[in-house]
Amino acid sequence: MLASLRSLLLAVLALAACDPETQRATAVAEAADQPGSRTLEGGVYRRVSTAHGPLHVWTPANYTGRGDIVVYVHGYSVTADQAWTEHRLAAQFAASGLDAMFIACEAPASVDEPVSWSSLSELLGTAQRAIGQELPDGRVAVVGHSGAHRTVLPWLPESQLDTLVLVDAVHGDVERWRTWATEKRERRLVFVGGDTREWSDQLHATLPEIAVLEGIPALDAQLPEARFVYIKSDLGHLDLVRGDVLPGILRLVPEQTSRDTGTPVAGR
């Protein structure tokens, strides 16, 4: 009888180990046990100090290591540490449902401060060394709010960058944004126009085959199958990042696939 109960228990444990949810929970627990890491919003979080300011690195519970890299660059009036806490970035990243490694970096908090990271490749290399693990091999997306344009513009020539999300960050330089977006078929550009509506409208007029959304898409909304997406927003400039709005924007980071063919519309 005892042998039968032992066999039954072992069988139950074996089945549980094969369950995807159990496997993900185990992976999160193991990652959170590593030095400097902890569990946050159901995922694994680490804050690392660098010569260019702190990096906040977060991966969700559904992280596979094969998804995308999302680099978040804050705007003026906050530091990376303040944006991480005050804008509830981990919670907003989690709500997006993306299988990605999220990296929030330091950036100028005012027009008088210098750019913290002049090189995207240096930032990614620093993050990889700091956390001691390989970065995912998916697309590299940069999401920048407002004054983040000062950090992002020098990154445009770098080959790693193939997805760009400008959250009320099209502050002039319309031609440079357009050139970056159109010179390679695999590139994807999403931009939100609120306070920057004048420049965003100018950029919209220069881009072919662009989808236009009136307002931030809901989390259950059907997303457009387009390389370029322009979101017109009536929300306040800071409300775009400090509320619960970012998840709807972040859902546009991955390529949308054709329902008929399953082919990525951005050409990859």
Secondary structure as the mmCIF struct_conf table of DSSP 4:
data_model
#
loop_
_struct_conf.conf_type_id
_struct_conf.id
_struct_conf.beg_label_comp_id
_struct_conf.beg_label_asym_id
_struct_conf.beg_label_seq_id
_struct_conf.end_label_comp_id
_struct_conf.end_label_asym_id
_struct_conf.end_label_seq_id
HELX_RH_AL_P HELX_RH_AL_P1 LEU A 2 CYS A 18
BEND BEND1 ASP A 19 ASP A 19
HELX_RH_AL_P HELX_RH_AL_P2 PRO A 20 ALA A 32
TURN_TY1_P TURN_TY1_P1 ASP A 33 ASP A 33
BEND BEND2 GLN A 34 GLN A 34
TURN_TY1_P TURN_TY1_P2 PRO A 35 GLY A 36
STRN STRN1 SER A 37 LEU A 40
TURN_TY1_P TURN_TY1_P3 GLU A 41 GLY A 42
STRN STRN2 GLY A 43 VAL A 48
TURN_TY1_P TURN_TY1_P4 ALA A 51 HIS A 52
STRN STRN3 LEU A 55 THR A 59
TURN_TY1_P TURN_TY1_P5 ALA A 61 ASN A 62
BEND BEND3 GLY A 65 GLY A 67
STRN STRN4 ASP A 68 VAL A 73
TURN_TY1_P TURN_TY1_P6 TYR A 76 SER A 77
HELX_RH_AL_P HELX_RH_AL_P3 ALA A 80 GLU A 86
TURN_TY1_P TURN_TY1_P7 HIS A 87 ARG A 88
HELX_RH_AL_P HELX_RH_AL_P4 LEU A 89 SER A 96
TURN_TY1_P TURN_TY1_P8 GLY A 97 GLY A 97
STRN STRN5 ALA A 100 CYS A 105
BEND BEND4 ALA A 109 SER A 110
TURN_TY1_P TURN_TY1_P9 VAL A 111 ASP A 112
BEND BEND5 GLU A 113 GLU A 113
HELX_LH_PP_P HELX_LH_PP_P1 PRO A 114 VAL A 115
BEND BEND6 SER A 116 SER A 116
BEND BEND7 SER A 118 SER A 118
HELX_RH_AL_P HELX_RH_AL_P5 LEU A 120 ILE A 131
TURN_TY1_P TURN_TY1_P10 GLY A 132 GLY A 132
BEND BEND8 GLN A 133 GLN A 133
HELX_LH_PP_P HELX_LH_PP_P2 GLU A 134 PRO A 136
BEND BEND9 ASP A 137 GLY A 138
STRN STRN6 VAL A 140 HIS A 145
HELX_RH_3T_P HELX_RH_3T_P1 SER A 146 ALA A 148
HELX_RH_AL_P HELX_RH_AL_P6 HIS A 149 VAL A 152
HELX_RH_3T_P HELX_RH_3T_P2 LEU A 153 TRP A 155
TURN_TY1_P TURN_TY1_P11 LEU A 156 PRO A 157
TURN_TY1_P TURN_TY1_P12 SER A 159 GLN A 160
STRN STRN7 LEU A 161 VAL A 167
BEND BEND10 ASP A 168 ASP A 168
BEND BEND11 GLY A 172 GLY A 172
HELX_RH_AL_P HELX_RH_AL_P7 VAL A 174 THR A 182
BEND BEND12 GLU A 183 LYS A 184
TURN_TY1_P TURN_TY1_P13 ARG A 185 GLU A 186
STRN STRN8 ARG A 188 GLY A 193
BEND BEND13 GLY A 194 GLY A 194
TURN_TY1_P TURN_TY1_P14 ASP A 195 THR A 196
HELX_RH_AL_P HELX_RH_AL_P8 ARG A 197 THR A 206
BEND BEND14 PRO A 208 GLU A 209
STRN STRN9 ILE A 210 GLU A 214
BEND BEND15 GLY A 215 GLY A 215
HELX_LH_PP_P HELX_LH_PP_P3 ILE A 216 ALA A 218
TURN_TY1_P TURN_TY1_P15 LEU A 219 ASP A 220
BEND BEND16 ALA A 221 ALA A 221
HELX_LH_PP_P HELX_LH_PP_P4 GLN A 222 PRO A 224
BEND BEND17 ARG A 227 ARG A 227
STRN STRN10 PHE A 228 LYS A 232
BEND BEND18 LEU A 235 LEU A 235
TURN_TY1_P TURN_TY1_P16 HIS A 237 LEU A 238
HELX_RH_AL_P HELX_RH_AL_P9 ASP A 239 ARG A 242
BEND BEND19 GLY A 243 ASP A 244
HELX_RH_AL_P HELX_RH_AL_P10 LEU A 246 LEU A 250
TURN_TY1_P TURN_TY1_P17 ARG A 251 LEU A 252
BEND BEND20 VAL A 253 PRO A 254
HELX_LH_PP_P HELX_LH_PP_P5 GLU A 255 GLN A 256
STRN STRN11 THR A 257 THR A 257
TURN_TY1_P TURN_TY1_P18 ARG A 259 THR A 261
STRN STRN12 PRO A 264 PRO A 264
TURN_TY1_P TURN_TY1_P19 VAL A 265 ALA A 266
#
